[in-house]
C-alpha cells in the first residue's frame, strides 16, 4: 500500500560521500534516525513523500467506509464501523505529526494532495457498492496494509516507526472485524454468500495492486531498502499477502477471481495471475472510478474546516499571550 508513496520520489542527494557513508553506517547498525539528526536530503524527501502519502491514505480511506455507517445492518455493526473510521482519522493525525518532524507542515501536505501533486493509495478510488464491501475492505485492504505496516515498525526513522506500533495494533483489529463480517455473510443465506463472493471478486485485484509496481519497475525501492525505510520489496510483500489470505478465503468457501491461482509445492508459495498494470497506473494517475469524488470530498472538508483552524490558532495565540503576560507580571 505505502510502497505507492515512493512513485516519483527523488532520492538523489548533493552531500559529499563521507557524509553519506557515515549516515549509511548508522543505518546498517540499526540506529534510529531522529528529527534533529543530520540526514541526506534524499532520505528526508523520501520520508516526507511516503509518510504524507500514508497519512492521506488514512484520511481518504475514511470516506468509502463512512458512507456505510448509517446503513450498517445493526447497531453493533454501526458502532464498530464508527469506531474503525475514528481510528483511521487518528492514524492520519499520528502520521501527519510524524511528517511534520521532517520540516513540512500539514497545510503544505494537504495543499499538495488537493493540487494533485501528492497521492494516496489507489485502493480508495473504488466504490463500496454493498455492505459486503465493508467486510472485504477490512479483510483484504486492511490485511494488505498490515503486511506493509508491520515492517514499518522497524523503519529507520524513529517517529515513523513509533507511530506505526499503535497503528498496527488497531489495523489488526480492523482486519479481524472485516473477516468476521465476511464469515457471517458466507455462512448466511445464499444471497448473502453471493454478496460476499461479489465483493471478493471486485476487491481482490485492487488489493494486490496496493503493494505497488513489480520490483523491476520500482525505481526507488532499492534505495529505500538500503536506508531501511522499507524492509521488504513490493513483490515479497505481495507474495506474503497472497500466501496468508488464500487459505482464509478457502475456509470461507469463497472462490478467488484468478484461474491461475494455485499452490506451488516446489516454491512453497501460491502462484497467481498477472495484475492489470494498465488499470493500476490509470487509477494512480487519477483515472479511477472515484478519484474525482474523493478529492472533491477532501477539498470540501478543507474549505469548510478553515474557520476551525483559524479559531484554534487564534485561541492558541491568545493563551500564549496570557501566559507571557502572567510571566512578566510575576517577574
Secondary structure, 3 states (H helix, E strand, C coil): CHHHHHCCCCCCCCCCHHHHHHHHHHHHCCCCECCCCCCCHHHHHHHHHHHHHHHHHHHHHHHHHHCCCCCCCCHHHHHHHHHHHHHHHHHHHHHHHHHHCCCCCHHHHHHHHHCCCCCCCHHHHCCCCCHHHHHHHHHHHHHHHHHHHHHHCCCCEHHHHHHHHHHHHHHHHHHHHHHHHHHHHHCCCHHHHHHHHHHHHHHHHHHHHCCCCCHHHCCCHHHHHHCCCCCCCHHHHHHHHHHHHHHHHHHHCCCCCCCCCEEECCCCEEECCCCCHHHHHHHHHHHCCCHHHHHHHHHHHHHHCHHHHHHHHHHHHHHHHHHHHHHHHHC
